[in-house]
């Protein structure tokens, strides 16, 4: 962990997370930001959901992450849109909480499959217009179609694994 993150954690100890969990939350935020997947705050909230022991309210997230309501709301919208999180009732409270969606990983794979299929449809349309021949443009599109064909096959395989023995599946050995 870099010094900036260490200093921030030591200044504001989290009441929601132990030091190892707080470290993970910060590293997740940095990682998702560095990969371009989501903004840092969305990654931090995602990390918080991964290491929490139940639903977390927005006020708990604000306090634990030292973030504004606007930042937490934006991150919540990101995670709900990606179907990585879901809103739930917090037992014994009138507040609504956020927790990791039980099918988050399967849904992430389904979304990726849709993207791969969209690219396949686009490149197929391009090949119909340009034609299958030895031109560089046709060859580029053929390689792209082949690539996304393999990606689609592998994603379908992963989704089949989720259905038969993936995490959370009651039929899992």
Helices and strands as residue ranges (DSSP letters): H 3-11, H 19-35, H 40-51, E 56-57, H 58-65, H 69-81, E 85-89, E 96-100, H 104-130, H 136-165
